[in-house]
Amino acid sequence: MYIVNPDIYLKPDYKLSPFDTSYIDKYNKLKSSKIAIKYFNDYFRKSDWEYTINGREAIFLALKNYDLSKNDIITIITTSNNFYISSCVTNTIEKICKWSRKIEKKTKLIFLIHEFGYPINDYKKLTDLNIPIIEDCCTTFFSQNKNTNIGLIGDFSIYSFPKFFPIQIGGLLVSNKFPNSFKSIISKNESNFINSVLSLELKRKRSILNKRTINHTYLLKLFKKIGFKERFKITINVIPYALLLKNNGIIKNLDKFKVYLNHNGIQSSVFYGEDAFFIPCHQNLTISDLNYFYQCFLFYLKNLNSKN
């Protein structure tokens, strides 16, 4: 039996990130390891890279390497071409200049976002413009495109570790074309901690990828039975960050539904600009957890959807 609409102080806590409070104890006294360092050195080859506090700081540090004025424009390109952009990106850009969703005369930089683990494959027309590119790979840590060069296309690439690992801190800034001139405020202890956690987790890479794929497939099969569909088709070498579903008009008010899911401990968001939303499907979820998600959906459809 699953409890729906519990007391607010007794609700579960399912994040889009695989982190939960048990990892505070698990990772409190990790031994140092160089596995993560070797992993990044091997993948990024001759590129420079460094840990940052989070993905937002990595974006800000990358942008500071360009001589951007307040009236300059950064053009944001995404996998879906939907207008939905995380405020983590737009708020950071607005500290320095303006942004747009199309190439304009004042476009000085292209910010390429590989959304939800689904890479942008058709990027040649953008690289042919000879405008500097920054890649946002925050949700595509393990995904690849057909050319296996995600994170190596632009001058810089950005990553966010909590989106794929059970950790509370950490981003990555990769400098592919020229050295980054601005350093992170991250402390040595924080950097060592990130390196130790990632070293441990990367030893489990195959297991992580397998479990994420299993969870995504299982959830999708459940939700297809009640009319939802996947927003992106899974292709080879794609590891989704979350389960992004087309609503198909089933939920009458997605904003109210988001509040309902949150009350039941399920972090989610509306994919604004489309009739779609997303929920967790990370490697630390069990089949029982996924069944709980499904039962929460069924309860809403049966008891609440008609009232909204």
Contacts in CASP RR format, 6 or more apart in sequence:
PFRMAT RR
TARGET T0000
AUTHOR 0000-0000-0000
METHOD contacts of the structure
MODEL  1
MYIVNPDIYLKPDYKLSPFDTSYIDKYNKLKSSKIAIKYFNDYFRKSDWE
YTINGREAIFLALKNYDLSKNDIITIITTSNNFYISSCVTNTIEKICKWS
RKIEKKTKLIFLIHEFGYPINDYKKLTDLNIPIIEDCCTTFFSQNKNTNI
GLIGDFSIYSFPKFFPIQIGGLLVSNKFPNSFKSIISKNESNFINSVLSL
ELKRKRSILNKRTINHTYLLKLFKKIGFKERFKITINVIPYALLLKNNGI
IKNLDKFKVYLNHNGIQSSVFYGEDAFFIPCHQNLTISDLNYFYQCFLFY
LKNLNSKN
2 291 0 8 1.000
2 292 0 8 1.000
2 295 0 8 1.000
2 296 0 8 1.000
4 264 0 8 1.000
4 295 0 8 1.000
4 296 0 8 1.000
4 299 0 8 1.000
5 263 0 8 1.000
5 264 0 8 1.000
5 299 0 8 1.000
6 12 0 8 1.000
6 264 0 8 1.000
8 263 0 8 1.000
11 263 0 8 1.000
11 264 0 8 1.000
11 265 0 8 1.000
12 264 0 8 1.000
12 265 0 8 1.000
12 266 0 8 1.000
12 292 0 8 1.000
13 20 0 8 1.000
13 265 0 8 1.000
14 265 0 8 1.000
14 266 0 8 1.000
14 267 0 8 1.000
14 280 0 8 1.000
14 285 0 8 1.000
14 289 0 8 1.000
14 293 0 8 1.000
15 267 0 8 1.000
15 280 0 8 1.000
16 163 0 8 1.000
16 241 0 8 1.000
16 242 0 8 1.000
16 267 0 8 1.000
16 268 0 8 1.000
16 278 0 8 1.000
16 279 0 8 1.000
16 280 0 8 1.000
16 282 0 8 1.000
17 162 0 8 1.000
17 163 0 8 1.000
17 166 0 8 1.000
17 282 0 8 1.000
18 164 0 8 1.000
18 165 0 8 1.000
18 166 0 8 1.000
18 282 0 8 1.000
18 283 0 8 1.000
18 284 0 8 1.000
19 162 0 8 1.000
19 165 0 8 1.000
19 166 0 8 1.000
19 167 0 8 1.000
19 168 0 8 1.000
20 166 0 8 1.000
20 284 0 8 1.000
23 166 0 8 1.000
23 167 0 8 1.000
27 167 0 8 1.000
27 193 0 8 1.000
27 196 0 8 1.000
27 197 0 8 1.000
27 200 0 8 1.000
30 193 0 8 1.000
30 196 0 8 1.000
30 197 0 8 1.000
30 200 0 8 1.000
31 196 0 8 1.000
32 192 0 8 1.000
32 195 0 8 1.000
32 196 0 8 1.000
33 195 0 8 1.000
33 196 0 8 1.000
33 199 0 8 1.000
33 200 0 8 1.000
34 195 0 8 1.000
34 199 0 8 1.000
35 198 0 8 1.000
35 199 0 8 1.000
35 200 0 8 1.000
35 202 0 8 1.000
35 203 0 8 1.000
36 194 0 8 1.000
36 195 0 8 1.000
36 198 0 8 1.000
36 199 0 8 1.000
36 202 0 8 1.000
37 195 0 8 1.000
37 199 0 8 1.000
39 198 0 8 1.000
39 202 0 8 1.000
40 49 0 8 1.000
40 172 0 8 1.000
44 151 0 8 1.000
44 152 0 8 1.000
44 174 0 8 1.000
44 176 0 8 1.000
45 152 0 8 1.000
47 152 0 8 1.000
47 174 0 8 1.000
47 175 0 8 1.000
47 176 0 8 1.000
48 174 0 8 1.000
48 175 0 8 1.000
48 179 0 8 1.000
48 180 0 8 1.000
49 172 0 8 1.000
49 173 0 8 1.000
49 174 0 8 1.000
49 175 0 8 1.000
50 172 0 8 1.000
50 173 0 8 1.000
50 180 0 8 1.000
50 183 0 8 1.000
50 184 0 8 1.000
51 170 0 8 1.000
51 171 0 8 1.000
51 172 0 8 1.000
51 184 0 8 1.000
51 186 0 8 1.000
51 190 0 8 1.000
51 191 0 8 1.000
51 194 0 8 1.000
51 195 0 8 1.000
52 58 0 8 1.000
52 61 0 8 1.000
52 170 0 8 1.000
52 171 0 8 1.000
52 172 0 8 1.000
52 173 0 8 1.000
52 184 0 8 1.000
52 186 0 8 1.000
53 169 0 8 1.000
53 170 0 8 1.000
53 171 0 8 1.000
53 184 0 8 1.000
53 185 0 8 1.000
53 186 0 8 1.000
53 190 0 8 1.000
54 160 0 8 1.000
54 162 0 8 1.000
54 169 0 8 1.000
54 170 0 8 1.000
54 171 0 8 1.000
55 88 0 8 1.000
55 138 0 8 1.000
55 158 0 8 1.000
55 159 0 8 1.000
55 160 0 8 1.000
55 170 0 8 1.000
55 171 0 8 1.000
55 172 0 8 1.000
56 88 0 8 1.000
56 91 0 8 1.000
56 92 0 8 1.000
57 171 0 8 1.000
57 184 0 8 1.000
57 185 0 8 1.000
57 186 0 8 1.000
58 158 0 8 1.000
58 159 0 8 1.000
58 160 0 8 1.000
58 171 0 8 1.000
58 172 0 8 1.000
58 173 0 8 1.000
58 184 0 8 1.000
59 88 0 8 1.000
59 89 0 8 1.000
59 92 0 8 1.000
59 93 0 8 1.000
59 134 0 8 1.000
59 136 0 8 1.000
59 158 0 8 1.000
60 92 0 8 1.000
60 95 0 8 1.000
60 96 0 8 1.000
61 173 0 8 1.000
61 180 0 8 1.000
61 182 0 8 1.000
61 183 0 8 1.000
61 184 0 8 1.000
62 134 0 8 1.000
62 155 0 8 1.000
62 156 0 8 1.000
62 158 0 8 1.000
62 173 0 8 1.000
62 180 0 8 1.000
63 74 0 8 1.000
63 92 0 8 1.000
63 93 0 8 1.000
63 96 0 8 1.000
63 109 0 8 1.000
63 134 0 8 1.000
64 96 0 8 1.000
64 181 0 8 1.000
64 182 0 8 1.000
65 155 0 8 1.000
65 156 0 8 1.000
65 178 0 8 1.000
65 180 0 8 1.000
65 181 0 8 1.000
65 182 0 8 1.000
66 108 0 8 1.000
66 109 0 8 1.000
66 132 0 8 1.000
68 74 0 8 1.000
68 96 0 8 1.000
68 97 0 8 1.000
68 108 0 8 1.000
68 109 0 8 1.000
69 97 0 8 1.000
70 96 0 8 1.000
70 97 0 8 1.000
70 98 0 8 1.000
71 97 0 8 1.000
71 98 0 8 1.000
71 106 0 8 1.000
72 97 0 8 1.000
72 98 0 8 1.000
72 106 0 8 1.000
72 108 0 8 1.000
72 109 0 8 1.000
73 97 0 8 1.000
73 98 0 8 1.000
73 99 0 8 1.000
73 100 0 8 1.000
73 104 0 8 1.000
73 106 0 8 1.000
73 107 0 8 1.000
73 108 0 8 1.000
74 93 0 8 1.000
74 97 0 8 1.000
74 98 0 8 1.000
74 99 0 8 1.000
74 100 0 8 1.000
74 107 0 8 1.000
74 108 0 8 1.000
74 109 0 8 1.000
74 110 0 8 1.000
74 111 0 8 1.000
75 99 0 8 1.000
75 100 0 8 1.000
75 101 0 8 1.000
75 102 0 8 1.000
75 103 0 8 1.000
75 104 0 8 1.000
75 107 0 8 1.000
75 109 0 8 1.000
75 110 0 8 1.000
75 111 0 8 1.000
75 131 0 8 1.000
76 85 0 8 1.000
76 89 0 8 1.000
76 90 0 8 1.000
76 93 0 8 1.000
76 99 0 8 1.000
76 100 0 8 1.000
76 101 0 8 1.000
76 111 0 8 1.000
76 113 0 8 1.000
77 101 0 8 1.000
77 110 0 8 1.000
77 111 0 8 1.000
77 112 0 8 1.000
77 113 0 8 1.000
77 120 0 8 1.000
77 126 0 8 1.000
78 84 0 8 1.000
78 85 0 8 1.000
78 113 0 8 1.000
78 115 0 8 1.000
78 120 0 8 1.000
79 113 0 8 1.000
79 114 0 8 1.000
79 115 0 8 1.000
79 116 0 8 1.000
79 118 0 8 1.000
79 119 0 8 1.000
79 120 0 8 1.000
79 232 0 8 1.000
80 115 0 8 1.000
80 231 0 8 1.000
80 232 0 8 1.000
80 274 0 8 1.000
82 271 0 8 1.000
82 272 0 8 1.000
82 273 0 8 1.000
82 274 0 8 1.000
83 101 0 8 1.000
83 272 0 8 1.000
83 273 0 8 1.000
84 271 0 8 1.000
84 272 0 8 1.000
84 273 0 8 1.000
84 274 0 8 1.000
85 113 0 8 1.000
89 111 0 8 1.000
89 113 0 8 1.000
89 136 0 8 1.000
90 99 0 8 1.000
93 99 0 8 1.000
93 111 0 8 1.000
97 108 0 8 1.000
98 106 0 8 1.000
99 111 0 8 1.000
100 107 0 8 1.000
103 110 0 8 1.000
103 129 0 8 1.000
103 131 0 8 1.000
107 131 0 8 1.000
108 131 0 8 1.000
108 132 0 8 1.000
109 131 0 8 1.000
109 132 0 8 1.000
109 133 0 8 1.000
109 134 0 8 1.000
110 126 0 8 1.000
110 129 0 8 1.000
110 131 0 8 1.000
110 132 0 8 1.000
110 133 0 8 1.000
110 134 0 8 1.000
111 133 0 8 1.000
111 134 0 8 1.000
111 136 0 8 1.000
112 120 0 8 1.000
112 123 0 8 1.000
112 126 0 8 1.000
112 133 0 8 1.000
112 134 0 8 1.000
112 135 0 8 1.000
112 136 0 8 1.000
112 153 0 8 1.000
112 154 0 8 1.000
113 120 0 8 1.000
113 136 0 8 1.000
114 120 0 8 1.000
114 135 0 8 1.000
114 136 0 8 1.000
114 137 0 8 1.000
114 139 0 8 1.000
114 140 0 8 1.000
114 143 0 8 1.000
114 150 0 8 1.000
115 139 0 8 1.000
116 139 0 8 1.000
116 231 0 8 1.000
116 232 0 8 1.000
116 240 0 8 1.000
116 241 0 8 1.000
116 242 0 8 1.000
116 244 0 8 1.000
116 278 0 8 1.000
117 139 0 8 1.000
117 140 0 8 1.000
117 143 0 8 1.000
117 238 0 8 1.000
117 239 0 8 1.000
117 240 0 8 1.000
117 241 0 8 1.000
118 140 0 8 1.000
118 143 0 8 1.000
118 232 0 8 1.000
118 238 0 8 1.000
118 240 0 8 1.000
119 140 0 8 1.000
119 143 0 8 1.000
119 144 0 8 1.000
119 145 0 8 1.000
119 150 0 8 1.000
119 238 0 8 1.000
120 145 0 8 1.000
121 145 0 8 1.000
121 146 0 8 1.000
121 147 0 8 1.000
123 153 0 8 1.000
126 133 0 8 1.000
127 133 0 8 1.000
127 153 0 8 1.000
132 154 0 8 1.000
132 155 0 8 1.000
133 153 0 8 1.000
133 154 0 8 1.000
133 155 0 8 1.000
134 154 0 8 1.000
134 155 0 8 1.000
134 156 0 8 1.000
134 157 0 8 1.000
134 158 0 8 1.000
135 150 0 8 1.000
135 151 0 8 1.000
135 153 0 8 1.000
135 154 0 8 1.000
135 156 0 8 1.000
135 157 0 8 1.000
135 158 0 8 1.000
136 157 0 8 1.000
136 158 0 8 1.000
137 150 0 8 1.000
137 151 0 8 1.000
137 157 0 8 1.000
137 158 0 8 1.000
137 159 0 8 1.000
138 158 0 8 1.000
138 159 0 8 1.000
138 160 0 8 1.000
138 163 0 8 1.000
139 160 0 8 1.000
139 163 0 8 1.000
139 241 0 8 1.000
139 242 0 8 1.000
140 150 0 8 1.000
140 241 0 8 1.000
141 159 0 8 1.000
141 161 0 8 1.000
141 163 0 8 1.000
141 164 0 8 1.000
141 239 0 8 1.000
142 164 0 8 1.000
142 205 0 8 1.000
142 208 0 8 1.000
142 209 0 8 1.000
142 212 0 8 1.000
142 239 0 8 1.000
143 150 0 8 1.000
143 237 0 8 1.000
143 238 0 8 1.000
143 239 0 8 1.000
144 150 0 8 1.000
144 237 0 8 1.000
144 238 0 8 1.000
145 237 0 8 1.000
148 237 0 8 1.000
150 157 0 8 1.000
151 157 0 8 1.000
151 174 0 8 1.000
151 176 0 8 1.000
152 176 0 8 1.000
153 176 0 8 1.000
154 176 0 8 1.000
154 177 0 8 1.000
155 175 0 8 1.000
155 176 0 8 1.000
155 177 0 8 1.000
155 178 0 8 1.000
156 173 0 8 1.000
156 174 0 8 1.000
156 175 0 8 1.000
156 176 0 8 1.000
156 177 0 8 1.000
156 180 0 8 1.000
157 172 0 8 1.000
157 173 0 8 1.000
157 174 0 8 1.000
157 176 0 8 1.000
158 171 0 8 1.000
158 172 0 8 1.000
158 173 0 8 1.000
158 174 0 8 1.000
159 171 0 8 1.000
159 172 0 8 1.000
159 174 0 8 1.000
160 170 0 8 1.000
160 171 0 8 1.000
160 172 0 8 1.000
161 167 0 8 1.000
161 169 0 8 1.000
161 170 0 8 1.000
161 171 0 8 1.000
161 172 0 8 1.000
161 194 0 8 1.000
161 197 0 8 1.000
161 198 0 8 1.000
162 168 0 8 1.000
162 169 0 8 1.000
162 170 0 8 1.000
163 241 0 8 1.000
164 208 0 8 1.000
164 241 0 8 1.000
164 282 0 8 1.000
165 197 0 8 1.000
165 198 0 8 1.000
165 201 0 8 1.000
166 197 0 8 1.000
166 201 0 8 1.000
166 284 0 8 1.000
167 194 0 8 1.000
167 197 0 8 1.000
167 198 0 8 1.000
167 201 0 8 1.000
169 190 0 8 1.000
169 193 0 8 1.000
169 194 0 8 1.000
170 186 0 8 1.000
170 190 0 8 1.000
170 194 0 8 1.000
171 194 0 8 1.000
173 180 0 8 1.000
173 184 0 8 1.000
201 208 0 8 1.000
207 283 0 8 1.000
208 283 0 8 1.000
209 239 0 8 1.000
211 283 0 8 1.000
212 239 0 8 1.000
212 240 0 8 1.000
212 281 0 8 1.000
212 282 0 8 1.000
212 283 0 8 1.000
213 239 0 8 1.000
215 281 0 8 1.000
215 282 0 8 1.000
215 283 0 8 1.000
215 285 0 8 1.000
215 290 0 8 1.000
216 234 0 8 1.000
216 240 0 8 1.000
216 243 0 8 1.000
216 281 0 8 1.000
218 287 0 8 1.000
218 290 0 8 1.000
219 243 0 8 1.000
219 279 0 8 1.000
219 281 0 8 1.000
219 290 0 8 1.000
219 293 0 8 1.000
219 294 0 8 1.000
220 230 0 8 1.000
220 243 0 8 1.000
220 245 0 8 1.000
222 290 0 8 1.000
222 291 0 8 1.000
222 294 0 8 1.000
223 243 0 8 1.000
223 245 0 8 1.000
223 294 0 8 1.000
223 297 0 8 1.000
226 250 0 8 1.000
226 297 0 8 1.000
226 298 0 8 1.000
226 301 0 8 1.000
227 248 0 8 1.000
227 250 0 8 1.000
228 245 0 8 1.000
228 246 0 8 1.000
228 247 0 8 1.000
228 248 0 8 1.000
228 250 0 8 1.000
229 245 0 8 1.000
229 246 0 8 1.000
229 248 0 8 1.000
230 243 0 8 1.000
230 244 0 8 1.000
230 245 0 8 1.000
230 246 0 8 1.000
231 244 0 8 1.000
231 245 0 8 1.000
231 246 0 8 1.000
231 271 0 8 1.000
231 274 0 8 1.000
231 276 0 8 1.000
232 238 0 8 1.000
232 240 0 8 1.000
232 244 0 8 1.000
234 240 0 8 1.000
240 281 0 8 1.000
242 278 0 8 1.000
242 279 0 8 1.000
242 280 0 8 1.000
242 281 0 8 1.000
243 278 0 8 1.000
243 279 0 8 1.000
243 280 0 8 1.000
243 281 0 8 1.000
244 271 0 8 1.000
244 276 0 8 1.000
244 277 0 8 1.000
244 278 0 8 1.000
245 276 0 8 1.000
245 277 0 8 1.000
245 278 0 8 1.000
245 279 0 8 1.000
246 274 0 8 1.000
246 275 0 8 1.000
246 276 0 8 1.000
247 254 0 8 1.000
247 275 0 8 1.000
247 276 0 8 1.000
247 277 0 8 1.000
248 275 0 8 1.000
249 275 0 8 1.000
250 301 0 8 1.000
250 305 0 8 1.000
251 257 0 8 1.000
251 277 0 8 1.000
251 300 0 8 1.000
251 301 0 8 1.000
251 305 0 8 1.000
252 305 0 8 1.000
252 308 0 8 1.000
253 308 0 8 1.000
254 270 0 8 1.000
254 275 0 8 1.000
254 277 0 8 1.000
255 270 0 8 1.000
256 308 0 8 1.000
257 277 0 8 1.000
257 300 0 8 1.000
257 308 0 8 1.000
258 268 0 8 1.000
258 269 0 8 1.000
258 270 0 8 1.000
258 277 0 8 1.000
260 296 0 8 1.000
260 300 0 8 1.000
260 304 0 8 1.000
261 267 0 8 1.000
261 268 0 8 1.000
261 279 0 8 1.000
261 296 0 8 1.000
262 268 0 8 1.000
264 296 0 8 1.000
266 279 0 8 1.000
266 280 0 8 1.000
266 293 0 8 1.000
266 296 0 8 1.000
267 279 0 8 1.000
267 280 0 8 1.000
268 277 0 8 1.000
268 278 0 8 1.000
268 279 0 8 1.000
268 280 0 8 1.000
269 277 0 8 1.000
269 278 0 8 1.000
270 276 0 8 1.000
270 277 0 8 1.000
271 277 0 8 1.000
271 278 0 8 1.000
279 293 0 8 1.000
280 293 0 8 1.000
281 290 0 8 1.000
END
